[in-house]
Amino acid sequence: MTRPTLTELACRVLTTADGREKTRISHEAAVLWFDSVAAGKPLDIGNTQPPVFPSRPVKPELMAPRDVPRRRTGTPKGRVALLHAIAHIELNAVDLHWDIIPRFAHIDMPRGYYDDWVKAADEESKHFNLLCNRLEAMGSFYGDLVAHAGMWQAATDTATDFIGRLAIVPMVLEARGLDVTPGMINLFKSVKDTETVDALEIIYAEEVGHVAYGSKWFHFLCGRHEYDPKDCFHALVKKYFSGGLKPPFNDEKRAEAGIPPDFYWPMVAETKVKK
């Protein structure tokens, strides 16, 4: 039987629409990869080209960010809406972490790079299912509400810019998750929803690692090209992230993930000056 390549496995995930099925295939792909590594015969990386956009389920309906109803998290319905929004982010993260493998497979990278992103994609799959389980326990499901239509924009914008992808997706977008998740954990603690707290604490702990993978390989490429990492990061944020960086920041967890304060605080000052 012919062994699949890693890029073939990634594209299987990307071309699967249903969230539960996508994450099942994602987990199976991760097992295949790590089993091959453990056996001393890693799968070939391959060169299968990813789709421009990943396949998505019919529901949720996707809307422009300004049209998504505001959540009132003080109510049960508002907390369901919050979990639905996080589940949507996690499903997009599954695709983002698989997409970065075939999207830039033409660029020579160490095997550890692939290990990191396969692991991250597998963990994001787990996160999505944890949140779906909580939604279902609360009488809802993923797809029951509308969702943000702009989640893939960063991937589109950086489709031909490897170092830009590493800077924007893990080091800006996922780093934002480190800033806001403690508040969400406290929200669900306040209503004694221990099952949701447990799920969010797993997600929070593992997202630090995903941001760290982005920082590690961003710095690796900066070293390869003899770029100053801080200057390079600032230039890429200005190019691809028009909204600017806004506090509050979780300085401690960002530092743990390899992003020092001088990477992002100066960007806040520049945003204020522009206003």
WOGILIN-V861297 format. One line per field, one symbol per residue. phi: phi as a letter, one per 30 degrees, with the letter a starting at -180 (. if undefined). psi: psi as a letter, one per 30 degrees, with the letter a starting at -180 (. if undefined). A space follows every 50 residues. Layout:
# WOGILIN-V861297
phi = ???
psi = ???
This chain:
# WOGILIN-V861297
phi = .ddddddddeddddccdddddedddedddddedddddddibeeddibddd ddbddbddcddcbeedcdedccddceddddddddddeddddddedddddd ddebddcdbddeddeddddddddddddededdddeddcibadjdbdbddc dcdddddcdcbddddddddddcdddddddcdeddededddchcdddeedd dddedddedddddddedddeddddchcdeddddedddddcbddicbddcd eddddedjcdeddcddddddddddd
psi = kkklleeeeefeefgkekeeeefeeeeeeeeeefeeeefgikkkeagkkl leklkkleklkklkeffkkkkjffleeeeeeeeeeeeeeeeeeeeeeeef efegffkkllefeeeefeeeeeeeeeeeeeeeeeeefggalkfflllkfg ffeeeeegfgjeeeeeeedefeeeeeeeefeeeeeeefefghieeeeeee eeeeeffeeeeeeeeefeeeeeeeghljeeeeeeeeeeefifflkkllki eeeeeeggjlefeeeffeeeeeee.
